[in-house]
Amino acid sequence: YTPAQLKENIQNQDFRDNLLKYLEDVVKEDLDLFREEANDGTSTTSDISVSIQETGSITDEVVPGCLSTPNPDSGDFHRIFCKDVVRLVETSNIHKHSTTCYKYSKGKSDTSKTCGMRMPRVLVKTSNIDLSTGQITMRRSHPWINNFNEWLISACRSNMDIKFIWSGNDAKALVYYITDYVTKSTLAFHDMFALAQQGIKSIEQQRVTNSIDNAIEKSRKLVLRCYNMIASQQEVSGVQVASYLMNYDDHYTTHTFRNLFLISIENYLQAELSKARLQEKDIDEERLEDMTMPFDEEQEEDTKQTEEQFLLEPTQTKNGARFVMVNTRLDYQHRSKDLLALCLYDFVSHFHKKLLDKSDRHLIKSANGPEDAHPQASSHIVIKHTNPVVPVLVGPQIPRQEREETRERYSRALLT
């Protein structure tokens, strides 16, 4: 459902009841249900009126987050699970005020300060939906518990938050929060300057006792000292530490990507088209040079930076050459006749070259090797990827079709 559809559907009583039933099953804002199921003799918290800071911390000898998740195969799993959820929530998901709560209330009096986490929250006896505004209010009997889902908190065994995103404003706020969170610096700008200043002072103190170093060595020590001061104060999460120690990759993707440089191929195509025109008409060398300039001056610098170069790769030819110059354009241009129907994109996506070894020699007759004109025809074979790769088109932006001055290059780019 879209936000507009949801706002329209909540006017229906049955839909409204089913939505509230679903949300109450997923999002929890108190522990009443779990205390009853755990049957641990603890009273409910419906009459809580004091600050959580005035209640004692609820901890055992072992922190509940360090205990293993209850075994679903145990005979008394449901009761054990509910008791586990109660312990986890009480130790890690009950809010306690800190300086972070009031970082946006600086300068205000103690009575006018508001917690950034909106704690404590208003107690609500029954869940309801405001038909005019669409505001959803969930049942809550504890003012300090943060929203949670029992299955997630039991699996992750740490503090958590969960919210139903169904309005356009909520979705925008969520995107802003995630973007701001993942892009923020681990250290404030002024903190970095303060640490760099400490590094400079320590270098100046050493300069009094040791003035033999030249300017380059002093500069090196200064940069190294400032870096060490800043790096030592960087906050590193447990996930980052574990990933580094386990030698995991720094990113994960469902596909493998391979760059496909289009500029050299487009240049080659333009040169071949110009040669064909030269054969049909009597064109002088000056006009031919003008025709072979596919890019304007503004794109010249980008062309130099992204143009595919020839690669020096090993081979074994009849004349004894061990290395030849090759690139993707040559691989595609001199592909096997069995692969002529493939376009460049599909060729790069599904096939790649492989250096022949002894186990490949008996397959050479039936293999899709390059044509004899290819520099590596005698030493390489073209084989199919087990899993196709995704070509990434690298090069200048394809011009617009409607512009008369770039229409030819637009057509040539699509042809490439």
C-alpha positions as CSV (number, residue, x, y, z in Angstrom):
1,Y,0.0,0.0,0.0
2,T,1.1,3.6,-0.6
3,P,0.7,6.2,2.2
4,A,-2.3,7.6,0.4
5,Q,-4.0,4.2,0.1
6,L,-3.3,3.4,3.7
7,K,-4.8,6.7,4.9
8,E,-7.9,5.9,2.8
9,N,-8.2,2.3,4.0
10,I,-8.0,3.1,7.7
11,Q,-11.5,4.6,7.4
12,N,-12.6,1.0,7.2
13,Q,-13.2,-0.6,10.6
14,D,-12.1,-4.1,9.6
15,F,-8.9,-2.8,8.0
16,R,-8.1,-0.6,11.0
17,D,-8.6,-3.5,13.4
18,N,-6.4,-5.9,11.3
19,L,-3.7,-3.2,11.0
20,L,-3.6,-2.6,14.7
21,K,-3.5,-6.3,15.4
22,Y,-0.6,-6.7,13.0
23,L,1.4,-3.9,14.5
24,E,0.8,-5.1,18.1
25,D,2.1,-8.5,17.0
26,V,5.3,-6.9,15.6
27,V,6.1,-3.8,17.6
28,K,6.1,-4.1,21.4
29,E,6.3,-1.1,23.8
30,D,6.0,-2.8,27.2
31,L,6.6,-6.2,28.9
32,D,3.2,-7.1,30.2
33,L,2.6,-10.0,27.9
34,F,6.1,-11.4,28.4
35,R,5.9,-11.1,32.2
36,E,2.6,-13.0,32.3
37,E,4.0,-15.8,30.0
38,A,7.3,-16.0,31.9
39,N,5.3,-16.4,35.1
40,D,8.3,-15.2,37.2
41,G,6.1,-13.6,39.9
42,T,7.1,-10.0,38.8
43,S,4.3,-7.5,38.9
44,T,3.4,-5.6,35.8
45,T,4.6,-2.1,35.3
46,S,1.3,-0.4,34.5
47,D,1.6,1.9,37.5
48,I,5.2,3.1,37.0
49,S,5.5,6.8,37.8
50,V,9.1,7.2,38.9
51,S,12.1,7.8,36.8
52,I,14.0,4.7,35.7
53,Q,17.1,6.3,37.2
54,E,15.5,5.9,40.6
55,T,15.0,2.2,40.1
56,G,17.9,-0.2,40.6
57,S,19.6,-1.8,37.6
58,I,18.4,-5.3,36.9
59,T,21.4,-7.4,36.2
60,D,22.5,-11.0,37.0
61,E,26.0,-12.3,37.4
62,V,26.1,-12.8,33.6
63,V,24.9,-10.0,31.3
64,P,21.9,-11.3,29.4
65,G,23.3,-10.1,26.1
66,C,26.2,-12.5,26.5
67,L,23.9,-15.5,27.0
68,S,23.0,-17.7,24.1
69,T,19.6,-17.5,22.5
70,P,17.1,-20.0,23.9
71,N,16.9,-23.3,22.1
72,P,13.6,-23.6,20.2
73,D,13.7,-27.4,20.6
74,S,13.5,-27.3,24.4
75,G,10.3,-28.5,26.0
76,D,9.7,-25.2,27.9
77,F,10.9,-22.9,25.1
78,H,8.0,-20.4,25.2
79,R,8.4,-19.6,28.9
80,I,12.2,-19.5,28.7
81,F,12.0,-17.3,25.6
82,C,9.7,-14.8,27.3
83,K,11.9,-14.7,30.4
84,D,14.9,-14.1,28.1
85,V,13.1,-11.2,26.4
86,V,12.2,-9.6,29.7
87,R,15.9,-9.7,30.8
88,L,17.2,-8.4,27.6
89,V,14.7,-5.5,27.5
90,E,15.3,-4.6,31.2
91,T,19.1,-4.5,30.8
92,S,19.5,-3.0,27.3
93,N,16.3,-1.4,26.0
94,I,15.2,0.8,28.9
95,H,16.1,4.4,28.3
96,K,18.4,6.2,30.7
97,H,19.1,9.9,30.2
98,S,22.6,11.0,29.2
99,T,24.1,14.2,27.9
100,T,23.3,13.1,24.3
101,C,19.6,13.4,25.1
102,Y,19.9,17.1,25.6
103,K,22.5,18.1,23.0
104,Y,19.8,20.0,21.1
105,S,18.6,21.7,24.3
106,K,21.8,23.6,25.2
107,G,21.1,27.0,26.8
108,K,17.7,26.0,28.0
109,S,16.7,25.7,31.6
110,D,16.3,22.3,33.2
111,T,12.5,22.6,33.2
112,S,12.3,23.4,29.5
113,K,14.8,20.8,28.3
114,T,13.4,17.9,26.3
115,C,14.9,14.5,25.7
116,G,15.9,13.9,22.1
117,M,14.6,10.3,22.4
118,R,11.2,11.6,23.5
119,M,11.5,9.9,26.9
120,P,9.5,9.4,29.0
121,R,6.6,8.6,26.8
122,V,2.9,8.8,27.4
123,L,1.1,5.7,28.7
124,V,-1.6,4.4,26.4
125,K,-4.2,1.8,27.5
126,T,-5.3,0.7,24.0
127,S,-3.9,1.1,20.6
128,N,-5.8,3.4,18.3
129,I,-5.6,5.3,15.0
130,D,-6.6,8.9,14.5
131,L,-8.9,8.9,11.4
132,S,-8.3,12.6,10.6
133,T,-4.5,12.6,10.8
134,G,-3.7,8.9,10.4
135,Q,-1.6,9.1,13.6
136,I,-1.0,5.6,15.1
137,T,-0.7,5.3,18.8
138,M,0.4,1.9,20.2
139,R,-0.6,0.5,23.6
140,R,2.1,1.3,26.2
141,S,2.3,0.6,30.0
142,H,5.9,1.5,30.5
143,P,7.2,5.1,29.9
144,W,10.9,4.2,29.5
145,I,11.0,1.1,27.3
146,N,12.1,1.7,23.7
147,N,10.1,-0.1,21.0
148,F,11.3,-3.6,20.3
149,N,10.4,-6.9,18.6
150,E,10.9,-10.0,20.7
151,W,12.4,-12.1,18.0
152,L,14.9,-9.5,16.8
153,I,16.1,-8.5,20.3
154,S,16.5,-12.2,21.2
155,A,18.6,-12.9,18.1
156,C,20.7,-9.7,18.2
157,R,20.9,-9.6,22.0
158,S,21.4,-5.8,22.1
159,N,19.4,-2.6,22.3
160,M,17.1,-2.0,19.3
161,D,14.3,0.2,18.0
162,I,11.5,-0.5,15.5
163,K,8.9,1.7,13.9
164,F,6.2,1.3,11.4
165,I,6.9,3.5,8.4
166,W,3.8,4.2,6.5
167,S,3.6,8.0,5.9
168,G,5.5,10.0,3.4
169,N,7.0,12.2,6.2
170,D,8.2,9.1,8.1
171,A,9.8,7.7,5.0
172,K,11.6,11.0,4.3
173,A,12.8,11.2,7.9
174,L,14.1,7.7,7.8
175,V,16.1,8.3,4.6
176,Y,17.6,11.5,6.1
177,Y,18.5,9.7,9.3
178,I,20.2,6.8,7.5
179,T,22.1,9.1,5.1
180,D,23.2,11.4,7.9
181,Y,24.3,8.5,10.1
182,V,26.4,6.7,7.6
183,T,28.1,9.8,6.2
184,K,28.9,11.6,9.5
185,S,32.5,11.8,10.6
186,T,33.6,9.7,13.6
187,L,35.3,12.8,15.0
188,A,34.0,16.4,15.0
189,F,36.0,18.9,13.0
190,H,37.0,21.0,16.0
191,D,38.1,17.8,17.8
192,M,40.5,17.0,14.9
193,F,42.0,20.5,15.1
194,A,42.5,20.1,18.9
195,L,44.3,16.8,18.4
196,A,46.4,18.2,15.6
197,Q,47.4,21.0,17.8
198,Q,48.5,18.6,20.5
199,G,50.7,16.8,17.9
200,I,52.3,20.1,16.9
201,K,53.0,21.0,20.5
202,S,54.7,17.6,21.1
203,I,56.9,18.1,18.0
204,E,57.9,21.6,19.2
205,Q,58.9,20.3,22.6
206,Q,61.1,17.7,20.9
207,R,62.6,20.4,18.6
208,V,64.2,22.0,21.7
209,T,66.2,18.9,22.5
210,N,66.9,17.7,18.9
211,S,67.4,20.2,16.2
212,I,69.6,18.0,13.9
213,D,66.7,16.9,11.6
214,N,66.3,18.7,8.3
215,A,63.0,20.3,7.1
216,I,61.8,17.2,5.3
217,E,62.3,14.9,8.3
218,K,60.6,17.4,10.6
219,S,57.6,17.6,8.2
220,R,57.4,13.9,8.1
221,K,57.4,13.6,11.9
222,L,54.8,16.3,12.2
223,V,52.4,14.7,9.8
224,L,52.9,11.3,11.4
225,R,52.4,12.6,14.9
226,C,49.2,14.4,13.9
227,Y,47.9,11.3,12.2
228,N,48.7,9.1,15.2
229,M,46.9,11.6,17.5
230,I,43.8,11.6,15.4
231,A,43.7,7.9,14.6
232,S,44.1,6.9,18.3
233,Q,40.9,8.8,19.1
234,Q,38.8,7.3,16.3
235,E,35.9,5.2,17.5
236,V,35.8,1.7,16.0
237,S,32.7,-0.5,16.3
238,G,32.8,-4.1,17.3
239,V,31.7,-5.1,13.8
240,Q,34.7,-3.3,12.3
241,V,37.1,-4.9,14.6
242,A,35.7,-8.4,14.0
243,S,35.7,-7.8,10.2
244,Y,39.3,-6.8,10.3
245,L,40.5,-9.7,12.5
246,M,38.6,-12.2,10.3
247,N,40.0,-10.6,7.1
248,Y,36.6,-10.1,5.6
249,D,36.0,-7.9,2.6
250,D,35.0,-4.3,3.1
251,H,31.9,-4.7,0.8
252,Y,29.6,-7.4,-0.4
253,T,27.7,-7.5,-3.7
254,T,25.4,-10.1,-5.3
255,H,27.2,-9.6,-8.7
256,T,30.7,-9.2,-10.1
257,F,31.5,-6.1,-12.0
258,R,33.9,-5.4,-14.9
259,N,34.8,-2.1,-16.4
260,L,34.0,-1.7,-20.1
261,F,35.9,1.3,-21.6
262,L,33.9,2.6,-24.6
263,I,36.1,5.5,-25.7
264,S,38.8,3.5,-27.5
265,I,36.1,1.4,-29.2
266,E,34.1,4.4,-30.3
267,N,37.3,6.1,-31.6
268,Y,38.1,3.0,-33.6
269,L,34.6,2.8,-35.0
270,Q,34.8,6.5,-36.0
271,A,38.1,5.9,-37.7
272,E,36.8,2.9,-39.6
273,L,33.7,4.9,-40.7
274,S,35.9,7.7,-41.9
275,K,38.0,5.2,-43.9
276,A,34.9,3.8,-45.5
277,R,33.7,7.3,-46.5
278,L,37.1,8.1,-47.9
279,Q,36.9,5.1,-50.1
280,E,33.5,6.2,-51.4
281,K,34.3,9.9,-51.9
282,D,37.4,11.9,-52.7
283,I,38.0,13.5,-49.3
284,D,41.2,15.4,-48.5
285,E,43.4,14.7,-45.5
286,E,42.3,17.9,-43.7
287,R,38.6,17.0,-43.9
288,L,39.4,13.4,-42.8
289,E,41.1,14.7,-39.7
290,D,38.1,16.8,-38.8
291,M,35.8,13.8,-39.2
292,T,37.9,11.6,-36.9
293,M,37.5,14.0,-33.9
294,P,34.6,12.5,-32.0
295,F,34.8,14.7,-29.0
296,D,34.8,18.4,-28.4
297,E,37.5,20.2,-26.4
298,E,35.6,20.1,-23.1
299,Q,35.6,16.3,-23.3
300,E,39.3,16.0,-24.2
301,E,40.6,15.9,-20.6
302,D,37.9,13.3,-19.6
303,T,38.9,11.2,-22.6
304,K,42.5,11.1,-21.6
305,Q,41.6,10.0,-18.1
306,T,39.1,7.3,-18.9
307,E,40.4,6.0,-22.3
308,E,41.2,2.3,-22.3
309,Q,44.8,1.6,-23.0
310,F,46.4,-1.5,-24.6
311,L,47.5,-4.1,-22.1
312,L,50.7,-6.1,-22.3
313,E,49.8,-9.7,-21.9
314,P,51.7,-13.0,-22.4
315,T,51.2,-15.1,-25.5
316,Q,53.1,-17.7,-27.6
317,T,53.2,-17.0,-31.4
318,K,54.9,-18.6,-34.3
319,N,57.5,-15.8,-34.6
320,G,58.5,-16.4,-30.9
321,A,56.9,-13.3,-29.4
322,R,56.1,-13.7,-25.7
323,F,54.1,-10.5,-25.1
324,V,51.5,-8.7,-27.3
325,M,49.4,-5.6,-27.0
326,V,45.6,-6.4,-26.5
327,N,42.4,-4.8,-25.2
328,T,38.7,-5.5,-25.1
329,R,38.1,-4.1,-28.6
330,L,40.5,-6.7,-30.1
331,D,39.0,-9.5,-28.1
332,Y,35.5,-8.7,-29.4
333,Q,36.6,-7.8,-32.9
334,H,38.4,-11.1,-33.4
335,R,36.0,-13.3,-31.5
336,S,35.0,-16.8,-32.8
337,K,32.4,-17.1,-35.6
338,D,30.2,-18.9,-33.1
339,L,29.9,-15.7,-31.1
340,L,29.3,-13.3,-34.0
341,A,25.6,-12.8,-32.9
342,L,26.7,-11.4,-29.5
343,C,26.8,-7.7,-29.0
344,L,29.8,-6.2,-27.1
345,Y,27.9,-5.9,-23.8
346,D,26.8,-9.6,-23.8
347,F,30.3,-10.7,-24.9
348,V,31.9,-9.0,-22.0
349,S,29.2,-10.1,-19.6
350,H,29.3,-13.8,-20.5
351,F,32.8,-14.6,-21.9
352,H,36.5,-14.0,-21.0
353,K,39.9,-15.1,-22.1
354,K,41.9,-17.9,-20.5
355,L,45.5,-18.9,-21.0
356,L,45.6,-22.4,-22.4
357,D,47.1,-25.1,-20.3
358,K,47.7,-28.8,-20.8
359,S,44.1,-29.8,-19.8
360,D,42.7,-27.4,-22.4
361,R,44.6,-28.7,-25.4
362,H,42.2,-31.6,-26.1
363,L,39.3,-29.1,-26.2
364,I,41.0,-26.6,-28.6
365,K,39.1,-27.9,-31.7
366,S,35.7,-27.4,-30.2
367,A,36.4,-24.3,-28.1
368,N,35.4,-20.8,-28.9
369,G,38.9,-19.5,-29.4
370,P,39.7,-16.1,-31.0
371,E,40.3,-15.9,-34.7
372,D,43.8,-16.3,-36.1
373,A,44.1,-12.5,-36.6
374,H,44.0,-12.1,-32.8
375,P,47.5,-11.7,-31.2
376,Q,46.7,-14.4,-28.7
377,A,45.0,-16.9,-31.0
378,S,47.5,-19.6,-30.3
379,S,47.8,-19.2,-26.6
380,H,44.4,-18.3,-25.3
381,I,40.9,-19.6,-25.4
382,V,37.5,-17.8,-24.9
383,I,35.4,-19.5,-22.2
384,K,32.1,-18.7,-20.6
385,H,31.7,-17.2,-17.2
386,T,30.2,-19.6,-14.6
387,N,28.2,-16.5,-13.4
388,P,27.8,-13.6,-15.8
389,V,29.5,-10.3,-14.8
390,V,27.9,-6.9,-15.0
391,P,29.8,-4.6,-17.4
392,V,30.2,-1.0,-16.1
393,L,30.3,1.5,-19.0
394,V,33.2,3.8,-18.5
395,G,33.5,6.9,-20.6
396,P,32.1,10.4,-21.3
397,Q,28.4,10.9,-21.1
398,I,26.4,9.9,-24.1
399,P,25.1,13.2,-25.8
400,R,21.4,14.0,-26.2
401,Q,19.7,12.7,-29.3
402,E,17.9,16.0,-30.1
403,R,21.0,18.1,-30.5
404,E,22.0,18.4,-34.2
405,E,25.7,18.8,-33.5
406,T,26.0,15.6,-31.4
407,R,23.4,13.5,-33.1
408,E,26.1,11.5,-35.1
409,R,28.1,10.8,-32.0
410,Y,24.8,9.8,-30.2
411,S,24.1,7.2,-32.9
412,R,27.7,6.0,-32.9
413,A,27.7,5.6,-29.1
414,L,24.6,3.4,-29.2
415,L,26.1,1.5,-32.1
416,T,29.2,0.8,-30.0
